[in-house]
């Protein structure tokens, strides 16, 4: 009972938004709300870059046997929310179980129809290390990777060369040893 009282409640959507802003490399416009730190040492205050859109984002969706239609529908809702919030230039959706079973690419102007046109694939075991291996093998260099999973992994958490956010559904006991972990609790 005390664990529930002491547990901090943070909105996972806000954590996701913060993660996307922190890894966003775009520079859409400048503003004095965020001063340019390069000029502070010269006692000059200049506007700093502010980005409203992200570059390439990989959304790696777990489609292993432990993921049912309810979880998959929740994941697709989160994918839509990510795209609506951040408006990435390009979204790579990877459906994976023990290997990447499907790779879909959506440009910014195609994001509104993403949830209608996507075709999930998979259904086997759960080996997330296939995702960073796939990124390396196909020379994909996204700004970040968002892994949507239930956190029941067989094997390692993988070796990542980009920032990674783990959105774990219905498994609050699991925290990724690498990257940032948020728990989806709707």
C-alpha angles and dihedrals in degrees: 000000000000091000089061092049094047095045112105114232113221125170105245090210090061091048089051091050091049091050092050092049092049094053096036108119098184123113107202098162144338129255138177088227085081111034121212106253093203091075101040092088089059091050090248120131113210130167116265129223119270123190126206097178134046129226121231117343126188117209108194109197120197109230097169124137092272091063114087132185092274093056092042091052090049090050092051089051089054092048089054091048092050091050093047093049102043105022096210118205089235133006122203112197113199119190109201144173113153089339136014101277098183137012119198126181124204126185121215094264091052097053096094091065096040098106091049097048102038119107113201117212134187137063106174132099127319119256109150093181086081089074100062088040089054092048090053095044092051095040093239112164107182125176088242145344125231113199115202109198146135088240096240097128130172108209130005132335090245134241111276129196095186133053110280131197119197114209103192120191124208096348110094093166093067122084122173115241090218131048125357123320125207125176119225107218113170 
